[in-house]
Amino acid sequence: MSHTIHHQAANEFDIRQMEIGDLAAVFYLGERLFTADKWPALYRTWDEYEVVTFFASDTETCFVATRNEKVIGFALGNVIEKENSTWRYGYCVWLGVDPEVAQTGVGSALFTAMKERFIDLGARMILVDTDANNEPAIRFFKKHGFDHENKHVYLSMNLTHDQEYRQRHKK
Ligand SMILES: CC(C)(COP(=O)(O)OP(=O)(O)OC[C@H]1O[C@@H](n2cnc3c(N)ncnc32)[C@H](O)[C@@H]1OP(=O)(O)O)[C@@H](O)C(=O)NCCC(=O)NCCS
């Protein structure tokens, strides 16, 4: 087999809806990508519960990329319907690709699969959010047509310093 053919085969991947057998692989890949406080999505944390919940409640909008049956990327999202609004939004919450295969089109293929599913489900807009310093993701989303950057300020407060908290947790 020539080198070129081998490379072409090595670069192939499949995109399919996430299945129950993918849960562990998706979780561990995400742990490598979303470690500590590196680029957490707004108000969400990556843990087993997050992955299981997405799979259980939004199976239709969760996808994986596989190569030789190994998970090399995932996209987890859901459709949001606001009360008193006829609009439906597709929310792309977690998108991750194994760094070993970064920038080879896996993220784009996952995103496209999710976008098409959102359209099938009647969404008229897609939302994504990411840390302001996450250059690769911002470039990625701009390349895919996101041009409307809404600036949100995200504040947090450590409640363990609060008087009320201390009162209640006094031993
Ligand atoms: C963002 C991410 C999903 C992109 O996946 P990918 O498979 O590398 O993306 P693709 O190969 O389909 O697309 C490549 C495009 O993404 C952007 N991009 C990806 N990696 C980049 C990097 N290291 N630096 C700059 N731009 C990058 C670029 O726009 C690039 O196209 P261009 O070089 O023509 O401008 C991937 O980098 C990732 O998993 N990041 C960590 C998790 C994360 O931050 N997810 C998003 C928020 S949930």
The ligand as an SDF file (V2000), in Angstrom:
LIG
                    3D

 48 50  0  0  0  0  0  0  0  0999 V2000
  -12.9340   24.2610   18.3250 C   0  0  0  0  0  0  0  0  0  0  0  0
  -12.6860   22.8410   17.8560 C   0  0  0  0  0  0  0  0  0  0  0  0
  -13.9480   21.9940   18.0990 C   0  0  0  0  0  0  0  0  0  0  0  0
  -12.3810   22.8490   16.3460 C   0  0  0  0  0  0  0  0  0  0  0  0
  -12.2970   21.5180   15.8610 O   0  0  0  0  0  0  0  0  0  0  0  0
  -11.4040   21.1110   14.5750 P   0  0  0  0  0  0  0  0  0  0  0  0
  -11.7560   19.7100   14.2470 O   0  0  0  0  0  0  0  0  0  0  0  0
   -9.9810   21.4300   14.8390 O   0  0  0  0  0  0  0  0  0  0  0  0
  -11.9810   22.1200   13.4740 O   0  0  0  0  0  0  0  0  0  0  0  0
  -11.9500   21.9780   11.8690 P   0  0  0  0  0  0  0  0  0  0  0  0
  -10.7260   21.2370   11.4550 O   0  0  0  0  0  0  0  0  0  0  0  0
  -13.2480   21.4650   11.3730 O   0  0  0  0  0  0  0  0  0  0  0  0
  -11.8830   23.5130   11.4720 O   0  0  0  0  0  0  0  0  0  0  0  0
  -10.6880   24.2050   11.4990 C   0  0  0  0  0  0  0  0  0  0  0  0
  -10.9900   25.6750   11.7860 C   0  0  0  0  0  0  0  0  0  0  0  0
  -11.2040   25.8730   13.1800 O   0  0  0  0  0  0  0  0  0  0  0  0
  -10.4320   26.9870   13.6540 C   0  0  0  0  0  0  0  0  0  0  0  0
   -9.3280   26.4520   14.4620 N   0  0  0  0  0  0  0  0  0  0  0  0
   -9.2250   25.1680   14.9200 C   0  0  0  0  0  0  0  0  0  0  0  0
   -8.1140   25.0420   15.6780 N   0  0  0  0  0  0  0  0  0  0  0  0
   -7.4970   26.2260   15.6760 C   0  0  0  0  0  0  0  0  0  0  0  0
   -6.3050   26.7120   16.2870 C   0  0  0  0  0  0  0  0  0  0  0  0
   -5.5240   25.9240   17.0340 N   0  0  0  0  0  0  0  0  0  0  0  0
   -5.9720   28.0060   16.0880 N   0  0  0  0  0  0  0  0  0  0  0  0
   -6.7500   28.8040   15.3510 C   0  0  0  0  0  0  0  0  0  0  0  0
   -7.8960   28.4110   14.7320 N   0  0  0  0  0  0  0  0  0  0  0  0
   -8.2570   27.1300   14.9000 C   0  0  0  0  0  0  0  0  0  0  0  0
   -9.9630   27.6820   12.4050 C   0  0  0  0  0  0  0  0  0  0  0  0
  -10.9760   28.5740   12.0000 O   0  0  0  0  0  0  0  0  0  0  0  0
   -9.8130   26.5420   11.4130 C   0  0  0  0  0  0  0  0  0  0  0  0
   -9.9570   26.9250   10.0750 O   0  0  0  0  0  0  0  0  0  0  0  0
   -8.8850   27.8980    9.3480 P   0  0  0  0  0  0  0  0  0  0  0  0
   -7.5500   27.4000    9.7870 O   0  0  0  0  0  0  0  0  0  0  0  0
   -9.1920   27.7290    7.8990 O   0  0  0  0  0  0  0  0  0  0  0  0
   -9.2250   29.2670    9.8620 O   0  0  0  0  0  0  0  0  0  0  0  0
  -11.4510   22.1940   18.5700 C   0  0  0  0  0  0  0  0  0  0  0  0
  -10.3870   23.0930   18.4690 O   0  0  0  0  0  0  0  0  0  0  0  0
  -11.6680   21.8490   20.0410 C   0  0  0  0  0  0  0  0  0  0  0  0
  -12.1190   20.7480   20.3750 O   0  0  0  0  0  0  0  0  0  0  0  0
  -11.3110   22.7800   20.9560 N   0  0  0  0  0  0  0  0  0  0  0  0
  -11.3660   22.5140   22.4230 C   0  0  0  0  0  0  0  0  0  0  0  0
  -12.7890   22.4980   22.9350 C   0  0  0  0  0  0  0  0  0  0  0  0
  -13.5140   23.8060   22.6810 C   0  0  0  0  0  0  0  0  0  0  0  0
  -12.9940   24.8750   22.9550 O   0  0  0  0  0  0  0  0  0  0  0  0
  -14.7570   23.7150   22.1350 N   0  0  0  0  0  0  0  0  0  0  0  0
  -15.5730   24.8660   21.8010 C   0  0  0  0  0  0  0  0  0  0  0  0
  -16.4120   25.3800   22.9220 C   0  0  0  0  0  0  0  0  0  0  0  0
  -17.5200   24.1790   23.6140 S   0  0  0  0  0  0  0  0  0  0  0  0
  1  2  1  0
  2  3  1  0
  2  4  1  0
  2 36  1  0
  4  5  1  0
  5  6  1  0
  6  7  2  0
  6  8  1  0
  6  9  1  0
  9 10  1  0
 10 11  2  0
 10 12  1  0
 10 13  1  0
 13 14  1  0
 14 15  1  0
 15 16  1  0
 15 30  1  0
 16 17  1  0
 17 18  1  0
 17 28  1  0
 18 19  1  0
 18 27  1  0
 19 20  2  0
 20 21  1  0
 21 22  1  0
 21 27  2  0
 22 23  1  0
 22 24  2  0
 24 25  1  0
 25 26  2  0
 26 27  1  0
 28 29  1  0
 28 30  1  0
 30 31  1  0
 31 32  1  0
 32 33  2  0
 32 34  1  0
 32 35  1  0
 36 37  1  0
 36 38  1  0
 38 39  2  0
 38 40  1  0
 40 41  1  0
 41 42  1  0
 42 43  1  0
 43 44  2  0
 43 45  1  0
 45 46  1  0
 46 47  1  0
 47 48  1  0
M  END
$$$$
